[in-house]
């Protein structure tokens, strides 16, 4: 049945997958008792950087499944996913720092809303790139997507001391 889904349907399924799995990943580090292995792909603190993992790794897990069903339907799979996830991140970061600058406080409802809208943006952009008949540099997209994932893992243990990496309690990375 899955092999008969169109590109558009795959991206819609992916949108819901990102929201559901991303929401579950929010709690996996705590539920694991602070496992460093789990911390590689789920947030280890309340920083914006660590919460971007929710979108990245939920999309990555979906991509692994999706690729085998649609690889022959598009020439731009990996570059579309890379551009989509970067768009999601930019959107979430802009929303977070904008509302926090205006209100001076943190709002979990806005954070959840920006995650959902970011997932929609990610999947919409991915779909629009995938359906293009011109071939983009898909191997570049795969390399960049992989490097982004490795950077999440690296900065969990060696975060930069910048606001993006600092959580609400002043911590950086894994404790």
Secondary structure, DSSP 4 states (H G I P E B T S, - for coil): -GGG--HHHHHHHHHHHHHHHHHHHHHHHHHTTS-HHHHTTS-SSS-HHHHHHHHHHHHHHHHHHHHHHHTTT-S-HHHHHHHHHHHHHHHHHHHHHHHHHHHSS--HHHHHHHHHHHHHHHHHHHHHHHT-SS---HHHHHHHHHHHHHHHHHHHHS--SSGGGB-TTS-BS--
